[in-house]
Amino acid sequence: MARYSVVEVCAGAGGQSLGLHKAGFDHAIAIEIDETAAETLRTNGGWRVEVGDVADPAVWRPEEFEGVSLFAGGVPCPPFSVAGKQLGSSDERDLFAWAIEQVAVLRPRAVMLENVRGLSGPRFSAYRQRVLDRLSDLGYVGGWRLLQASDFGVPQLRHRVSRGDSLPTQALASPVAHHSVSSGIKLSLRQCRPVRSHGSIPASARTTAS
């Protein structure tokens, strides 16, 4: 399999990194703010991992990776999640817009960014359109997809919004689901019943806490 290069931001402990590696990508660099997660990446992947604020030029310089095959990442979710109050661009943790601007610097052949399901909601329609317009201005074509993890063999009922874009000459194929929750997993619930008493516990079987 041909190997491709990837720059991954907000890499975490490597869930997406492992998937990218299996798909034929080698990390030019991964950036993660949590030291423990970064050490996990180094140990399991052997990649170059920088620790710190991904938007801090002292941590890494995007221009050094111009022309990379793929720019990927899972930027912070709280700006778009219900738990995070869905403040969007008003949230200081919002790095989605920052990530899109790095596309102009990196000029990757393709872009893949993911976030929580909340980003697909009506309240963020204008936000999504701004992202689409900016990427279009930069010469990229693509779209938003709402993916269910269990459709791809992951044992989780977990929706993620994915943004996949590429240069016109590098069209991305849409992911094809190969598992079905309805046909592949069957849950059975039984009514809970009180536990029957079988008499007193013999003295010989009792323990006394000290």
Biotite code that builds the C-alpha atoms (Angstrom):
import biotite.structure as struc

atoms = struc.array([
    struc.Atom([0.000, 0.000, 0.000], chain_id="A", res_id=1, res_name="MET", atom_name="CA", element="C"),
    struc.Atom([1.249, 3.467, -0.888], chain_id="A", res_id=2, res_name="ALA", atom_name="CA", element="C"),
    struc.Atom([2.055, 5.627, 2.124], chain_id="A", res_id=3, res_name="ARG", atom_name="CA", element="C"),
    struc.Atom([0.832, 9.202, 2.489], chain_id="A", res_id=4, res_name="TYR", atom_name="CA", element="C"),
    struc.Atom([1.774, 11.976, 4.913], chain_id="A", res_id=5, res_name="SER", atom_name="CA", element="C"),
    struc.Atom([-0.558, 13.526, 7.463], chain_id="A", res_id=6, res_name="VAL", atom_name="CA", element="C"),
    struc.Atom([-0.465, 16.456, 9.862], chain_id="A", res_id=7, res_name="VAL", atom_name="CA", element="C"),
    struc.Atom([-2.885, 15.765, 12.709], chain_id="A", res_id=8, res_name="GLU", atom_name="CA", element="C"),
    struc.Atom([-3.955, 18.407, 15.236], chain_id="A", res_id=9, res_name="VAL", atom_name="CA", element="C"),
    struc.Atom([-5.683, 17.761, 18.583], chain_id="A", res_id=10, res_name="CYS", atom_name="CA", element="C"),
    struc.Atom([-4.625, 14.156, 18.133], chain_id="A", res_id=11, res_name="ALA", atom_name="CA", element="C"),
    struc.Atom([-5.647, 12.884, 21.577], chain_id="A", res_id=12, res_name="GLY", atom_name="CA", element="C"),
    struc.Atom([-4.378, 9.439, 22.515], chain_id="A", res_id=13, res_name="ALA", atom_name="CA", element="C"),
    struc.Atom([-4.483, 8.152, 18.950], chain_id="A", res_id=14, res_name="GLY", atom_name="CA", element="C"),
    struc.Atom([-7.891, 6.762, 17.997], chain_id="A", res_id=15, res_name="GLY", atom_name="CA", element="C"),
    struc.Atom([-7.977, 8.637, 14.697], chain_id="A", res_id=16, res_name="GLN", atom_name="CA", element="C"),
    struc.Atom([-4.208, 8.305, 14.353], chain_id="A", res_id=17, res_name="SER", atom_name="CA", element="C"),
    struc.Atom([-4.456, 4.519, 14.355], chain_id="A", res_id=18, res_name="LEU", atom_name="CA", element="C"),
    struc.Atom([-7.182, 4.603, 11.715], chain_id="A", res_id=19, res_name="GLY", atom_name="CA", element="C"),
    struc.Atom([-5.099, 6.888, 9.524], chain_id="A", res_id=20, res_name="LEU", atom_name="CA", element="C"),
    struc.Atom([-2.076, 4.637, 9.921], chain_id="A", res_id=21, res_name="HIS", atom_name="CA", element="C"),
    struc.Atom([-4.106, 1.598, 8.870], chain_id="A", res_id=22, res_name="LYS", atom_name="CA", element="C"),
    struc.Atom([-5.376, 3.549, 5.874], chain_id="A", res_id=23, res_name="ALA", atom_name="CA", element="C"),
    struc.Atom([-1.826, 4.164, 4.632], chain_id="A", res_id=24, res_name="GLY", atom_name="CA", element="C"),
    struc.Atom([-0.827, 7.456, 6.275], chain_id="A", res_id=25, res_name="PHE", atom_name="CA", element="C"),
    struc.Atom([2.388, 8.259, 8.113], chain_id="A", res_id=26, res_name="ASP", atom_name="CA", element="C"),
    struc.Atom([2.449, 11.198, 10.515], chain_id="A", res_id=27, res_name="HIS", atom_name="CA", element="C"),
    struc.Atom([4.697, 14.075, 9.567], chain_id="A", res_id=28, res_name="ALA", atom_name="CA", element="C"),
    struc.Atom([3.700, 15.513, 12.945], chain_id="A", res_id=29, res_name="ILE", atom_name="CA", element="C"),
    struc.Atom([0.934, 15.206, 15.534], chain_id="A", res_id=30, res_name="ALA", atom_name="CA", element="C"),
    struc.Atom([0.047, 17.959, 18.003], chain_id="A", res_id=31, res_name="ILE", atom_name="CA", element="C"),
    struc.Atom([-1.683, 17.345, 21.338], chain_id="A", res_id=32, res_name="GLU", atom_name="CA", element="C"),
    struc.Atom([-2.043, 19.531, 24.430], chain_id="A", res_id=33, res_name="ILE", atom_name="CA", element="C"),
    struc.Atom([-2.170, 16.695, 26.982], chain_id="A", res_id=34, res_name="ASP", atom_name="CA", element="C"),
    struc.Atom([1.253, 15.282, 27.871], chain_id="A", res_id=35, res_name="GLU", atom_name="CA", element="C"),
    struc.Atom([-0.060, 11.844, 28.866], chain_id="A", res_id=36, res_name="THR", atom_name="CA", element="C"),
    struc.Atom([-1.967, 11.453, 25.608], chain_id="A", res_id=37, res_name="ALA", atom_name="CA", element="C"),
    struc.Atom([1.080, 12.656, 23.673], chain_id="A", res_id=38, res_name="ALA", atom_name="CA", element="C"),
    struc.Atom([3.281, 10.064, 25.374], chain_id="A", res_id=39, res_name="GLU", atom_name="CA", element="C"),
    struc.Atom([0.766, 7.391, 24.378], chain_id="A", res_id=40, res_name="THR", atom_name="CA", element="C"),
    struc.Atom([1.050, 8.565, 20.773], chain_id="A", res_id=41, res_name="LEU", atom_name="CA", element="C"),
    struc.Atom([4.842, 8.423, 20.885], chain_id="A", res_id=42, res_name="ARG", atom_name="CA", element="C"),
    struc.Atom([4.901, 4.991, 22.489], chain_id="A", res_id=43, res_name="THR", atom_name="CA", element="C"),
    struc.Atom([2.385, 3.381, 20.172], chain_id="A", res_id=44, res_name="ASN", atom_name="CA", element="C"),
    struc.Atom([3.163, 5.177, 16.946], chain_id="A", res_id=45, res_name="GLY", atom_name="CA", element="C"),
    struc.Atom([6.748, 6.335, 17.147], chain_id="A", res_id=46, res_name="GLY", atom_name="CA", element="C"),
    struc.Atom([5.712, 9.577, 15.476], chain_id="A", res_id=47, res_name="TRP", atom_name="CA", element="C"),
    struc.Atom([6.903, 13.106, 16.045], chain_id="A", res_id=48, res_name="ARG", atom_name="CA", element="C"),
    struc.Atom([4.514, 14.551, 18.616], chain_id="A", res_id=49, res_name="VAL", atom_name="CA", element="C"),
    struc.Atom([4.592, 18.132, 19.874], chain_id="A", res_id=50, res_name="GLU", atom_name="CA", element="C"),
    struc.Atom([2.847, 19.072, 23.121], chain_id="A", res_id=51, res_name="VAL", atom_name="CA", element="C"),
    struc.Atom([1.064, 22.359, 23.693], chain_id="A", res_id=52, res_name="GLY", atom_name="CA", element="C"),
    struc.Atom([-1.551, 24.746, 22.332], chain_id="A", res_id=53, res_name="ASP", atom_name="CA", element="C"),
    struc.Atom([-2.000, 23.768, 18.706], chain_id="A", res_id=54, res_name="VAL", atom_name="CA", element="C"),
    struc.Atom([-2.494, 27.434, 17.735], chain_id="A", res_id=55, res_name="ALA", atom_name="CA", element="C"),
    struc.Atom([0.802, 28.503, 19.348], chain_id="A", res_id=56, res_name="ASP", atom_name="CA", element="C"),
    struc.Atom([3.549, 29.027, 16.715], chain_id="A", res_id=57, res_name="PRO", atom_name="CA", element="C"),
    struc.Atom([6.112, 28.168, 19.392], chain_id="A", res_id=58, res_name="ALA", atom_name="CA", element="C"),
    struc.Atom([4.732, 24.597, 19.413], chain_id="A", res_id=59, res_name="VAL", atom_name="CA", element="C"),
    struc.Atom([4.840, 23.977, 15.661], chain_id="A", res_id=60, res_name="TRP", atom_name="CA", element="C"),
    struc.Atom([5.044, 25.919, 12.407], chain_id="A", res_id=61, res_name="ARG", atom_name="CA", element="C"),
    struc.Atom([2.453, 24.878, 9.792], chain_id="A", res_id=62, res_name="PRO", atom_name="CA", element="C"),
    struc.Atom([4.446, 26.383, 6.925], chain_id="A", res_id=63, res_name="GLU", atom_name="CA", element="C"),
    struc.Atom([7.114, 23.721, 7.444], chain_id="A", res_id=64, res_name="GLU", atom_name="CA", element="C"),
    struc.Atom([4.609, 21.077, 6.322], chain_id="A", res_id=65, res_name="PHE", atom_name="CA", element="C"),
    struc.Atom([3.336, 22.675, 3.123], chain_id="A", res_id=66, res_name="GLU", atom_name="CA", element="C"),
    struc.Atom([2.127, 20.127, 0.587], chain_id="A", res_id=67, res_name="GLY", atom_name="CA", element="C"),
    struc.Atom([1.292, 17.361, 3.095], chain_id="A", res_id=68, res_name="VAL", atom_name="CA", element="C"),
    struc.Atom([-1.115, 14.697, 1.793], chain_id="A", res_id=69, res_name="SER", atom_name="CA", element="C"),
    struc.Atom([-3.727, 15.189, 4.512], chain_id="A", res_id=70, res_name="LEU", atom_name="CA", element="C"),
    struc.Atom([-4.533, 17.723, 7.210], chain_id="A", res_id=71, res_name="PHE", atom_name="CA", element="C"),
    struc.Atom([-6.660, 16.030, 9.881], chain_id="A", res_id=72, res_name="ALA", atom_name="CA", element="C"),
    struc.Atom([-7.907, 16.607, 13.396], chain_id="A", res_id=73, res_name="GLY", atom_name="CA", element="C"),
    struc.Atom([-10.656, 16.566, 15.956], chain_id="A", res_id=74, res_name="GLY", atom_name="CA", element="C"),
    struc.Atom([-10.693, 20.132, 17.241], chain_id="A", res_id=75, res_name="VAL", atom_name="CA", element="C"),
    struc.Atom([-12.403, 20.850, 20.617], chain_id="A", res_id=76, res_name="PRO", atom_name="CA", element="C"),
    struc.Atom([-16.055, 19.808, 20.826], chain_id="A", res_id=77, res_name="CYS", atom_name="CA", element="C"),
    struc.Atom([-17.471, 22.003, 23.660], chain_id="A", res_id=78, res_name="PRO", atom_name="CA", element="C"),
    struc.Atom([-18.260, 24.987, 21.364], chain_id="A", res_id=79, res_name="PRO", atom_name="CA", element="C"),
    struc.Atom([-20.786, 22.778, 19.535], chain_id="A", res_id=80, res_name="PHE", atom_name="CA", element="C"),
    struc.Atom([-21.937, 20.357, 22.243], chain_id="A", res_id=81, res_name="SER", atom_name="CA", element="C"),
    struc.Atom([-24.993, 20.740, 24.470], chain_id="A", res_id=82, res_name="VAL", atom_name="CA", element="C"),
    struc.Atom([-22.801, 20.204, 27.518], chain_id="A", res_id=83, res_name="ALA", atom_name="CA", element="C"),
    struc.Atom([-20.534, 23.009, 26.317], chain_id="A", res_id=84, res_name="GLY", atom_name="CA", element="C"),
    struc.Atom([-23.529, 25.388, 25.908], chain_id="A", res_id=85, res_name="LYS", atom_name="CA", element="C"),
    struc.Atom([-23.112, 25.509, 22.093], chain_id="A", res_id=86, res_name="GLN", atom_name="CA", element="C"),
    struc.Atom([-21.535, 28.963, 21.987], chain_id="A", res_id=87, res_name="LEU", atom_name="CA", element="C"),
    struc.Atom([-19.882, 28.271, 18.635], chain_id="A", res_id=88, res_name="GLY", atom_name="CA", element="C"),
    struc.Atom([-17.545, 31.019, 17.483], chain_id="A", res_id=89, res_name="SER", atom_name="CA", element="C"),
    struc.Atom([-18.199, 32.920, 20.740], chain_id="A", res_id=90, res_name="SER", atom_name="CA", element="C"),
    struc.Atom([-16.451, 30.156, 22.668], chain_id="A", res_id=91, res_name="ASP", atom_name="CA", element="C"),
    struc.Atom([-12.732, 30.776, 23.201], chain_id="A", res_id=92, res_name="GLU", atom_name="CA", element="C"),
    struc.Atom([-12.152, 27.046, 22.714], chain_id="A", res_id=93, res_name="ARG", atom_name="CA", element="C"),
    struc.Atom([-13.405, 27.142, 19.118], chain_id="A", res_id=94, res_name="ASP", atom_name="CA", element="C"),
    struc.Atom([-10.508, 26.043, 16.906], chain_id="A", res_id=95, res_name="LEU", atom_name="CA", element="C"),
    struc.Atom([-12.489, 24.995, 13.858], chain_id="A", res_id=96, res_name="PHE", atom_name="CA", element="C"),
    struc.Atom([-12.105, 28.374, 12.160], chain_id="A", res_id=97, res_name="ALA", atom_name="CA", element="C"),
    struc.Atom([-8.396, 28.395, 13.063], chain_id="A", res_id=98, res_name="TRP", atom_name="CA", element="C"),
    struc.Atom([-7.996, 24.924, 11.528], chain_id="A", res_id=99, res_name="ALA", atom_name="CA", element="C"),
    struc.Atom([-9.606, 26.040, 8.288], chain_id="A", res_id=100, res_name="ILE", atom_name="CA", element="C"),
    struc.Atom([-7.131, 28.940, 8.033], chain_id="A", res_id=101, res_name="GLU", atom_name="CA", element="C"),
    struc.Atom([-4.238, 26.481, 8.337], chain_id="A", res_id=102, res_name="GLN", atom_name="CA", element="C"),
    struc.Atom([-5.395, 24.918, 5.071], chain_id="A", res_id=103, res_name="VAL", atom_name="CA", element="C"),
    struc.Atom([-4.226, 28.102, 3.339], chain_id="A", res_id=104, res_name="ALA", atom_name="CA", element="C"),
    struc.Atom([-0.770, 27.589, 4.847], chain_id="A", res_id=105, res_name="VAL", atom_name="CA", element="C"),
    struc.Atom([-0.417, 23.814, 4.561], chain_id="A", res_id=106, res_name="LEU", atom_name="CA", element="C"),
    struc.Atom([-2.038, 23.460, 1.118], chain_id="A", res_id=107, res_name="ARG", atom_name="CA", element="C"),
    struc.Atom([-2.725, 19.765, 1.744], chain_id="A", res_id=108, res_name="PRO", atom_name="CA", element="C"),
    struc.Atom([-4.117, 17.502, -0.942], chain_id="A", res_id=109, res_name="ARG", atom_name="CA", element="C"),
    struc.Atom([-7.065, 16.739, 1.347], chain_id="A", res_id=110, res_name="ALA", atom_name="CA", element="C"),
    struc.Atom([-8.638, 17.903, 4.622], chain_id="A", res_id=111, res_name="VAL", atom_name="CA", element="C"),
    struc.Atom([-10.519, 15.827, 7.201], chain_id="A", res_id=112, res_name="MET", atom_name="CA", element="C"),
    struc.Atom([-11.907, 17.450, 10.351], chain_id="A", res_id=113, res_name="LEU", atom_name="CA", element="C"),
    struc.Atom([-14.449, 15.967, 12.753], chain_id="A", res_id=114, res_name="GLU", atom_name="CA", element="C"),
    struc.Atom([-16.570, 17.132, 15.649], chain_id="A", res_id=115, res_name="ASN", atom_name="CA", element="C"),
    struc.Atom([-19.695, 16.346, 17.658], chain_id="A", res_id=116, res_name="VAL", atom_name="CA", element="C"),
    struc.Atom([-23.162, 15.858, 16.216], chain_id="A", res_id=117, res_name="ARG", atom_name="CA", element="C"),
    struc.Atom([-24.234, 19.254, 17.550], chain_id="A", res_id=118, res_name="GLY", atom_name="CA", element="C"),
    struc.Atom([-22.317, 20.986, 14.763], chain_id="A", res_id=119, res_name="LEU", atom_name="CA", element="C"),
    struc.Atom([-24.847, 19.563, 12.293], chain_id="A", res_id=120, res_name="SER", atom_name="CA", element="C"),
    struc.Atom([-27.755, 21.359, 14.015], chain_id="A", res_id=121, res_name="GLY", atom_name="CA", element="C"),
    struc.Atom([-29.740, 24.290, 12.553], chain_id="A", res_id=122, res_name="PRO", atom_name="CA", element="C"),
    struc.Atom([-28.177, 26.824, 14.922], chain_id="A", res_id=123, res_name="ARG", atom_name="CA", element="C"),
    struc.Atom([-24.795, 26.259, 13.232], chain_id="A", res_id=124, res_name="PHE", atom_name="CA", element="C"),
    struc.Atom([-25.991, 26.375, 9.615], chain_id="A", res_id=125, res_name="SER", atom_name="CA", element="C"),
    struc.Atom([-24.362, 29.787, 9.048], chain_id="A", res_id=126, res_name="ALA", atom_name="CA", element="C"),
    struc.Atom([-21.141, 28.563, 10.694], chain_id="A", res_id=127, res_name="TYR", atom_name="CA", element="C"),
    struc.Atom([-21.031, 25.528, 8.396], chain_id="A", res_id=128, res_name="ARG", atom_name="CA", element="C"),
    struc.Atom([-21.652, 27.743, 5.385], chain_id="A", res_id=129, res_name="GLN", atom_name="CA", element="C"),
    struc.Atom([-18.747, 30.016, 6.320], chain_id="A", res_id=130, res_name="ARG", atom_name="CA", element="C"),
    struc.Atom([-16.479, 26.978, 6.531], chain_id="A", res_id=131, res_name="VAL", atom_name="CA", element="C"),
    struc.Atom([-17.708, 25.756, 3.129], chain_id="A", res_id=132, res_name="LEU", atom_name="CA", element="C"),
    struc.Atom([-17.216, 29.190, 1.558], chain_id="A", res_id=133, res_name="ASP", atom_name="CA", element="C"),
    struc.Atom([-13.695, 29.591, 2.925], chain_id="A", res_id=134, res_name="ARG", atom_name="CA", element="C"),
    struc.Atom([-12.589, 26.177, 1.727], chain_id="A", res_id=135, res_name="LEU", atom_name="CA", element="C"),
    struc.Atom([-14.153, 26.890, -1.657], chain_id="A", res_id=136, res_name="SER", atom_name="CA", element="C"),
    struc.Atom([-12.180, 30.143, -1.823], chain_id="A", res_id=137, res_name="ASP", atom_name="CA", element="C"),
    struc.Atom([-9.035, 28.098, -1.195], chain_id="A", res_id=138, res_name="LEU", atom_name="CA", element="C"),
    struc.Atom([-9.873, 25.783, -4.076], chain_id="A", res_id=139, res_name="GLY", atom_name="CA", element="C"),
    struc.Atom([-11.218, 22.777, -2.162], chain_id="A", res_id=140, res_name="TYR", atom_name="CA", element="C"),
    struc.Atom([-14.393, 20.806, -2.781], chain_id="A", res_id=141, res_name="VAL", atom_name="CA", element="C"),
    struc.Atom([-16.168, 18.538, -0.306], chain_id="A", res_id=142, res_name="GLY", atom_name="CA", element="C"),
    struc.Atom([-18.993, 18.417, 2.172], chain_id="A", res_id=143, res_name="GLY", atom_name="CA", element="C"),
    struc.Atom([-20.347, 17.617, 5.617], chain_id="A", res_id=144, res_name="TRP", atom_name="CA", element="C"),
    struc.Atom([-21.246, 14.078, 6.669], chain_id="A", res_id=145, res_name="ARG", atom_name="CA", element="C"),
    struc.Atom([-22.935, 12.784, 9.819], chain_id="A", res_id=146, res_name="LEU", atom_name="CA", element="C"),
    struc.Atom([-21.427, 9.383, 10.563], chain_id="A", res_id=147, res_name="LEU", atom_name="CA", element="C"),
    struc.Atom([-22.452, 6.741, 13.102], chain_id="A", res_id=148, res_name="GLN", atom_name="CA", element="C"),
    struc.Atom([-19.460, 4.897, 14.574], chain_id="A", res_id=149, res_name="ALA", atom_name="CA", element="C"),
    struc.Atom([-21.282, 1.567, 14.822], chain_id="A", res_id=150, res_name="SER", atom_name="CA", element="C"),
    struc.Atom([-21.849, 1.581, 11.050], chain_id="A", res_id=151, res_name="ASP", atom_name="CA", element="C"),
    struc.Atom([-18.105, 1.140, 10.649], chain_id="A", res_id=152, res_name="PHE", atom_name="CA", element="C"),
    struc.Atom([-17.494, -1.612, 13.176], chain_id="A", res_id=153, res_name="GLY", atom_name="CA", element="C"),
    struc.Atom([-16.881, 0.520, 16.271], chain_id="A", res_id=154, res_name="VAL", atom_name="CA", element="C"),
    struc.Atom([-18.854, -0.811, 19.271], chain_id="A", res_id=155, res_name="PRO", atom_name="CA", element="C"),
    struc.Atom([-20.315, 2.598, 20.143], chain_id="A", res_id=156, res_name="GLN", atom_name="CA", element="C"),
    struc.Atom([-23.532, 4.446, 19.349], chain_id="A", res_id=157, res_name="LEU", atom_name="CA", element="C"),
    struc.Atom([-21.563, 7.585, 18.609], chain_id="A", res_id=158, res_name="ARG", atom_name="CA", element="C"),
    struc.Atom([-22.392, 10.173, 15.952], chain_id="A", res_id=159, res_name="HIS", atom_name="CA", element="C"),
    struc.Atom([-19.661, 12.416, 14.604], chain_id="A", res_id=160, res_name="ARG", atom_name="CA", element="C"),
    struc.Atom([-19.809, 15.215, 12.059], chain_id="A", res_id=161, res_name="VAL", atom_name="CA", element="C"),
    struc.Atom([-17.020, 14.909, 9.519], chain_id="A", res_id=162, res_name="SER", atom_name="CA", element="C"),
    struc.Atom([-15.822, 17.485, 7.043], chain_id="A", res_id=163, res_name="ARG", atom_name="CA", element="C"),
    struc.Atom([-13.927, 16.004, 4.092], chain_id="A", res_id=164, res_name="GLY", atom_name="CA", element="C"),
    struc.Atom([-12.450, 18.224, 1.381], chain_id="A", res_id=165, res_name="ASP", atom_name="CA", element="C"),
    struc.Atom([-9.876, 17.857, -1.341], chain_id="A", res_id=166, res_name="SER", atom_name="CA", element="C"),
    struc.Atom([-8.416, 19.635, -4.299], chain_id="A", res_id=167, res_name="LEU", atom_name="CA", element="C"),
    struc.Atom([-10.507, 19.013, -7.439], chain_id="A", res_id=168, res_name="PRO", atom_name="CA", element="C"),
    struc.Atom([-7.866, 16.616, -8.781], chain_id="A", res_id=169, res_name="THR", atom_name="CA", element="C"),
    struc.Atom([-7.892, 14.557, -5.555], chain_id="A", res_id=170, res_name="GLN", atom_name="CA", element="C"),
    struc.Atom([-11.566, 13.691, -5.113], chain_id="A", res_id=171, res_name="ALA", atom_name="CA", element="C"),
    struc.Atom([-12.371, 11.891, -1.845], chain_id="A", res_id=172, res_name="LEU", atom_name="CA", element="C"),
    struc.Atom([-14.484, 8.752, -1.839], chain_id="A", res_id=173, res_name="ALA", atom_name="CA", element="C"),
    struc.Atom([-17.429, 8.741, 0.564], chain_id="A", res_id=174, res_name="SER", atom_name="CA", element="C"),
    struc.Atom([-17.089, 6.300, 3.472], chain_id="A", res_id=175, res_name="PRO", atom_name="CA", element="C"),
    struc.Atom([-19.187, 3.179, 3.017], chain_id="A", res_id=176, res_name="VAL", atom_name="CA", element="C"),
    struc.Atom([-20.907, 1.706, 6.077], chain_id="A", res_id=177, res_name="ALA", atom_name="CA", element="C"),
    struc.Atom([-20.227, -1.990, 6.493], chain_id="A", res_id=178, res_name="HIS", atom_name="CA", element="C"),
    struc.Atom([-22.018, -2.769, 9.754], chain_id="A", res_id=179, res_name="HIS", atom_name="CA", element="C"),
    struc.Atom([-25.629, -2.336, 10.783], chain_id="A", res_id=180, res_name="SER", atom_name="CA", element="C"),
    struc.Atom([-26.780, -1.786, 14.344], chain_id="A", res_id=181, res_name="VAL", atom_name="CA", element="C"),
    struc.Atom([-30.227, -3.172, 13.567], chain_id="A", res_id=182, res_name="SER", atom_name="CA", element="C"),
    struc.Atom([-28.960, -6.384, 12.011], chain_id="A", res_id=183, res_name="SER", atom_name="CA", element="C"),
    struc.Atom([-25.645, -6.817, 13.775], chain_id="A", res_id=184, res_name="GLY", atom_name="CA", element="C"),
    struc.Atom([-26.571, -6.112, 17.394], chain_id="A", res_id=185, res_name="ILE", atom_name="CA", element="C"),
    struc.Atom([-29.636, -7.425, 19.166], chain_id="A", res_id=186, res_name="LYS", atom_name="CA", element="C"),
    struc.Atom([-30.411, -6.283, 22.676], chain_id="A", res_id=187, res_name="LEU", atom_name="CA", element="C"),
    struc.Atom([-32.661, -8.238, 25.000], chain_id="A", res_id=188, res_name="SER", atom_name="CA", element="C"),
    struc.Atom([-34.126, -6.733, 28.156], chain_id="A", res_id=189, res_name="LEU", atom_name="CA", element="C"),
    struc.Atom([-35.651, -8.868, 30.873], chain_id="A", res_id=190, res_name="ARG", atom_name="CA", element="C"),
    struc.Atom([-37.805, -7.611, 33.694], chain_id="A", res_id=191, res_name="GLN", atom_name="CA", element="C"),
    struc.Atom([-35.850, -7.343, 36.907], chain_id="A", res_id=192, res_name="CYS", atom_name="CA", element="C"),
    struc.Atom([-37.162, -9.470, 39.740], chain_id="A", res_id=193, res_name="ARG", atom_name="CA", element="C"),
    struc.Atom([-36.435, -9.250, 43.468], chain_id="A", res_id=194, res_name="PRO", atom_name="CA", element="C"),
    struc.Atom([-33.761, -11.645, 44.666], chain_id="A", res_id=195, res_name="VAL", atom_name="CA", element="C"),
    struc.Atom([-35.269, -14.476, 46.658], chain_id="A", res_id=196, res_name="ARG", atom_name="CA", element="C"),
    struc.Atom([-34.135, -14.959, 50.209], chain_id="A", res_id=197, res_name="SER", atom_name="CA", element="C"),
    struc.Atom([-32.530, -18.322, 50.897], chain_id="A", res_id=198, res_name="HIS", atom_name="CA", element="C"),
    struc.Atom([-32.364, -17.992, 54.664], chain_id="A", res_id=199, res_name="GLY", atom_name="CA", element="C"),
    struc.Atom([-29.738, -16.652, 56.997], chain_id="A", res_id=200, res_name="SER", atom_name="CA", element="C"),
    struc.Atom([-26.037, -16.803, 56.200], chain_id="A", res_id=201, res_name="ILE", atom_name="CA", element="C"),
    struc.Atom([-24.363, -19.455, 58.347], chain_id="A", res_id=202, res_name="PRO", atom_name="CA", element="C"),
    struc.Atom([-22.146, -18.081, 61.078], chain_id="A", res_id=203, res_name="ALA", atom_name="CA", element="C"),
    struc.Atom([-19.192, -19.977, 59.638], chain_id="A", res_id=204, res_name="SER", atom_name="CA", element="C"),
    struc.Atom([-19.515, -18.016, 56.343], chain_id="A", res_id=205, res_name="ALA", atom_name="CA", element="C"),
    struc.Atom([-19.732, -14.568, 57.943], chain_id="A", res_id=206, res_name="ARG", atom_name="CA", element="C"),
    struc.Atom([-16.821, -12.155, 58.077], chain_id="A", res_id=207, res_name="THR", atom_name="CA", element="C"),
    struc.Atom([-16.475, -9.261, 60.444], chain_id="A", res_id=208, res_name="THR", atom_name="CA", element="C"),
    struc.Atom([-14.899, -6.030, 59.293], chain_id="A", res_id=209, res_name="ALA", atom_name="CA", element="C"),
    struc.Atom([-12.109, -4.814, 61.531], chain_id="A", res_id=210, res_name="SER", atom_name="CA", element="C"),
])
